[in-house]
Amino acid sequence: MTMFKEEENGRAQRFSLHGHWSSRIAFILAVTGSAVGLGNVWKFPYIVGENGGGAFVLVYLVCVVSIGLPVMMAEILIGRRGRRNPVATMALLGEEEGSSRQWKWLGLMGVTAGVLILSYYSVIAGWTLAYIPKSLSGVFTGASAERVEAIYNEFTGNWLSLTIAHTIFMASTVLVVARGVERGLEQAVRFMVPALLLLMLVLLGYAITAGDFAAGVKFMFATDFNTLTWDGVLQAMGQAFFTLSLGMGAVMAYGAYLPEETSISGASASVVFADTLIAILAGLVIFPLVFANNLDPAEGPGLVFVTLPLVFGQMSGGIFVATVFFVLLSFAAWTSALGLVEPGVAWVVERFGRTRLQAAVMVGGAIWLAGLGTVLSFNVLSDVVFLRGTIYQNIDYLTSNIMLPLGGLLTIIFAGWVMCRNSTSEELGGAGSIYRIWRFLARFVAPAAILVVFLRAVGVIG
């Protein structure tokens, strides 16, 4: 199958085998959907709580602009210039830029990271699906803290229930990805991302009227640097990088479908803004409810599946609010899952000549099978620990602490140091001030910051 239409002179004009986004808005929605996930709605609020609020948020916002934005622009420009899956793109551009085709291993690491992340992400996303009927049934209404925790433990302790939820989530993801870029991914995100924002605004309205909104706003935006530690600064840097789905091939794969006339800098800025807005909105939804119920904002990872259901159970209209909240979480998880599985599907289609349906089933099946390790980590195999803990904890550590920061670091080095100025300026619309700022951040600021995050993650610095 011919994948490229070659021009006789100059750089070849490449066309993606998988189609293109129909518009700039479609691309922004897709990448925003990939970036917005449980990390925004679940992780961001609790790490803000653990790090004292406003000062952490300010450092996070600075890091998003100085680290996240330049890396996102780098991944998109690499993807669009190569017009292939991340593995083939890195090999092709490595050769074109006078380096080596061995850069393909960076692309393969991104694809592998996405597959491994989705193997456990799908299981956790299945929890959000299971909590929707639980919320609708009113099981949390008037429940004590012990009862809410027991519901959580009973659910996660049942391997069959977790497997069913994991299967439903992965099957729905495969069905969408199999339909292709415009008929599958684009149609899904055109509905899901606006719906996600609408649900967030509904919950924000409830938080304003029923929660202690003033206390929530003060906690998130009152800047007291005495509450922020060096470890908190490093967490802010890491969250700014991870929240945008960088280093896992998703943004690069989506960039391969971006039309030539679309501004990469403008689209990237829009995605970063939307992703950050939803994270901030999540905090403004959760913290007023936490303060109104005299709970600890530094509750940690149990905030979503234990603490908030307890809050919902005690409030007026709690059944409605709890249901909307877990539907919101499910939407966020689903749009992220589409981005995680797409690089692997694109690679199988191009490398092995499979149809998108065949590739989606193959990749989705492999992810589902790997996910059983995470399912069993919470019950049958919970006592089987090695290296960093359970199967789930080892996969989480490998991907989050090693593969993603390392992938992001090598990607920004490739864009900033291996690709020539002509190549990157051509993709970013010329050598104006925006390009000069990006090039400085990409060559010096972002690599240094990501290296610090990586060294902290592997325990070299504390």
N, C-alpha and C positions, 0 to 999 in steps of 0.2 A: 504494500500500500504506500503510495507516495505521500510523504508528510510535508514536504517543502516545495514551494514553487521558487526556483532559483532565478535570480537576475544575473545577467552576464557581467555587469559592472557594479562595483561597490558591494556593500553588505547585502547578503541575501535577504529578500523579504519573506519572512517565514509565516506560516499559517498553522494554527493549532488544529490537530486532528479532532479535537473534542468540541470545536465551536468557539464562540465568543460570547461575552456578556453583551446584551442588546443595548446597554447604555451605561453611562458613568454611574448613575444611581444604582443600577443593578449590581455593579461591582462593589460599590461602597456598602450596600446592604449585605452582600455576601461576605465580605471581609469583616464587617462589623459583627455579623452573626457568628463567624468563626471565632472572633476575638472575645465576644461577650459570652460568658458561660458561668459555671459555678464559681470560678475565680472572682468574678465581679460581684455576684449576688450573695455568695456564701463566704469566700475567703477574705475579700477586701474588708467588709465590715468588722470581722472578728480580729484581723491583724491591726486595724485602726484602733479597736478597743484595747488590744494588748499593748499598744505603743502610745497611749495617752491622747489620741485625737488629733487636734489641729496641726501641730508641728509636723507630725508624720504625714498628714495629708499634703502639706505644703511641699515637703521634700519629695514626696511621691510625684506631685505634679511637675516639679522641675525635672525629675528623672524621666518622666514620660516624654517630655519634649526633647531632652538632650540625649537620651538613650533609645527609647522606644521608637520615636518618629524616624530618626535616621536609619535604624536597622530595618524598619518596615519599608521605607523607600528603597533601600538596597535590595531587599528580597523581591519587591515588585519589579524593579528595573531588571534584575537578573532573570526573573521568570518571563517577562515580556520579551526580552532580547533573545532568549533561548527558544521560547514557544514550545517546549517539550515538558515532560515530567521532570521533577527536580534532579534525578540521577542523570538523564541524558543531557539536560540543560547544563549542569556543572561540567560534564565531560566536554561538551561542545564548546562552551565559552572558555574553559581552561585552555583548550587547544587554540582557539581563535585569538586569545589574548597573549599567546606566546609562552604559556606556562606548561601545563600538563593535563592530559585527560584523567589523571588520577584524582582530580577534584571531584570525580563522580562519587567517590566514597563519602564526601560530605553530603551530597544529595541523597545517597542511600541511607546515611545515618539519620537524616531528617525524616525520610519515609518510615524507617524502622521506629524512630521515636514516636511518630504519630500513631503507628499501629499499637505499640506497647502502651502508650498513654490511653488510647481508646479502649484497650482491653480492660482496664480498671475503671476508667471514666464511665463506660457503659454500665458497669455494675452499680456505681453510685448514682448515675442518672436513673437507673431502674428504681432506686429507692424513692426518688421524687415522683415517679409514676405511681408507685404503690401507695404513697402518702396522699394522693388525690382522693381515691375512694375512702381511705381512712378518715380524711377530713370531712368529706361529704356525709359520712355516716354519723358524724358527731361524736366519735370515740374520744376526742380530746376534751369535750365539753365537761367542765367541772372536775377534770381528772387531776389527781395529786401529782407532785413531782415524781414520786415513786412509781405511780401508774404509767406516766408518760415514758419514763425510762424503761419500764418493763415492756411496753409496747415496742420500743425500739430494739431492745435486746431479744425479744421473742421473734421479731421479724428478721433481724440480721443473723440470728442463730439457726434459722431454718434455711438450709441450703436449697431446698426445692423452690421456696418462695423467691429467693434471690435469683435463682436460675431462670425462672419464668419471667421475672421483671427484666432481667438482662437480655433475654431472648427477644422479648417484645420490642425493647428499645433498639437493639441491633437490627432486627428485621425491618423496622420502619426506616432506619437510616439507609440500609441497603436499597430499599425500594426507591427512595428519592434519588440517590446517587446513580442508580442504574439507568435512570431516565435521561441523563446527560446534563449539559450545562444549562441550556435555556429551558428545556421542558422539565427538568428535575430540580437542580440546585437553585436556579433563578426563581422559579415559581414558588418554591418553598420559602426562600428568604424574603420574597416580596410580601408574603403573608406573615411569616413568623416574626421578623424583626419589628415591624410596626405594631404587631399584636403584643410583643414583649414590652415595648415602650408604653403602650396603652395600659397594660396590666400594671406596670410600675407606677404610672400616674394615678391609677385607681387606688392603689395601696398608699401612695403618697398622700392623697386626699384623706384617706382614713387616718393616717398617722398624724396629720395636721389637726384633725377634729377630735380624735380619741386618745392620742398620745401626748407626751410632754414634748411638743415640737421645739419650743424655745431651748430646752435643755439639750436636745439632740443637735440643734444647729450650733449651740455654743460649744459642745463637745467636739464637733467635727471641724470647726473653723476658728475657734479661739486658739491662738498660737502661743504656747508656753514651751519653750525649748528645754526647760528644766525636766520635762517629762520624757524627752526623747534621748535615748542612748545611742551609742555607736552601732550597736546591734540593730536598733530600730532603723537607722539610716541605711544599713546594708539590706534590711528587709524591704525598705521602700524601693531601693534600686532593683532588687530581685523581682518584686511584684510589678514594677513598671515594665520590666522586660517580659515576664511570663504572661501578663494579662492580655498582651496583644497577639498571642499565638505565634510567637516568633521562634525560629530555630527548629521547627518541626515540619517544614515543607509545605504547610497549608497556604501561607501567603504567597510563596513562590509559585505554587501550582495555580492558584487563582490569578496571579499576575500573568501567567502564560495565556490567559483568555482575554486579556485587557486590550481593547482596540488601540491602535497607534496614536490616535488623535487625543486620547484622554490624558490629562495632566497627572503624572504620578505624584507630584508634590501636593497638589490640591486634593486628590483622592485620599492620599495617606493622612493628610491633616484632618480631613472629614472623618475618617475612620477612628483616628486617635481621639478626636473630640467626642464622637458618639460613644466610644467605649468608656472613656473617662466619665462622661455624663451619667451613664447608666450605673457605674460603680458608685458615684457620689449619691445618686438617687437611692440606691440600695441602702446606703448608710443613713440617709434621711428618712427612709421607711423604718428601718430596724431600730435605730437608737432611740427615737421618741417612744416606741413601744417598750423598749427595755427600761428606760428611765421611769416611764409611767407606772411600771410594775415593780419598781425598786429592785431590779436585777443588775448583775454585774456586767458592764459592757465588755470586760475582758474575759468573757466566758470561754472563749476558745472555739475549737472545731465543732463542739456539740451544740453551738448556738442554733443551728437550723433544725436539726432533727430531734432535739430534746428540749432546749430552752424555749424556742419560739412556739412549738405546739402547746407547751404549758401556758404561755401568754395568751395564745389564741383561745384556749379552753376557758380562760377566765373572763374574757372580754365580751361585750355585747356585739352580736353579729359575728362571733368568732368562727362559726362554721363557714360563712361566706368568705371571710378574710383568709382563713387557712387554706381553703380550696383554691382561691385565686393565687395565693402565694406559691403553692406547689405546682400549679399549672405554669406560672411564670418561670419557676426553676426548671421545669421540664422543657419549656420552649428554649430557654437559654442553653441547656445541655444539648438539645437536639441540633441547634444551629452550629454549635461548636463541633459536634460529632461529624457533621457533613464535611467540615473543613479538614478534620483529622483523617478521614478515610479517603478523600479525593486523591492525594498524592500517590497512595498505594494503588488505587484503581487506575489512574493514568499511567503509572509505570507498567502494570500488567498488560494493559491494552497495547501500549507501544512496544514493549519488550517481547511479548509473547504472541501478539496478534490476536488477542481475544476480543470479543464484543464487550461493550460496557456492562451488559447484564452478567455475562460470565465472570468478568473481572470483579464486579461488585460482590457477587456471591462468593467467589474465591477468597477475596480479601476479608469480606465481612465474616465468612465462616472461620477463617484463621483467627480473627480478632475475638469472635465469640468463644472459640475453643480456649484461647489464651486467657480469656476472662474468667473461665471456670476456676483458675488458680486463685483469683481474687475472691470469688464467691466462697470458696472453701477456706480462705484465710480467716473468715469471720466465724467459722463454726467448726466443721470437721477437722480442718488442719490448723486451727488457731494455735495449737501447742507446738506445731512444727516451725521452729525458728532457726535461722542461720544468717550469717553476715549481719544484715541490718534489721532482721526480724522475720516477719511472715513473708510469704510469697508476694503479697500485695505491697508490703513495706519495701521490699527489695526492688520491685519494679518501679515504684514511686521514686525511690531514692536515685536509681540509675537514670531515669528519664529527667526528673526535675533538677537534680543536682549536678549531673554530669553531661548527659547528651544535649539538653536544650541550651545551657549556657555555652558549652563548647561549640555546638553548631552555630549559635548566634555569633560567637566570637570569630569563628573561621569565615562565616558569611560576610561579616562587615569588613574583615581583613581582605577578602577576595574583591569586594566591591571597591574598597578604598585604596588598595595597594596593588592588586594584580590587574584589575581592569584599567585600561588606559583612560586618560582624561576625555578623549574624544568619544569613547563608547558610553561612558556614564553621562557626560553632558548632553549627548544626543538623546538619550532616553529621558533625561530630566529637563529637556526643553531649552538647552543653551547654557552659556557660562555666565549667567547673571548673578545677582547677589544671593538668591536662594540656593543656587548651585554651589557657590563658594562656601556658604555657611554649612550646607550639607556635607561637602567634601572635608571641611575641617573637623566637623563632628564625627564623620565616618572614619577618618584616618587617625584621630587622636583621642577624642573624648569618649566615644562609645566603646572602642576596644579596651581602653584602660578601665572603664567602669565595669564592663562585663567581666573582665579578667578578675577584678576584685570580688565580684559576686561569685564567680566560679571558685576562686581560692577559698572564699568563706564557706561555700557549699561543701567542699571536699575536706574542710577542717584545717586548712593550712593557716588561715587567719581567723580570729574570733571576733 
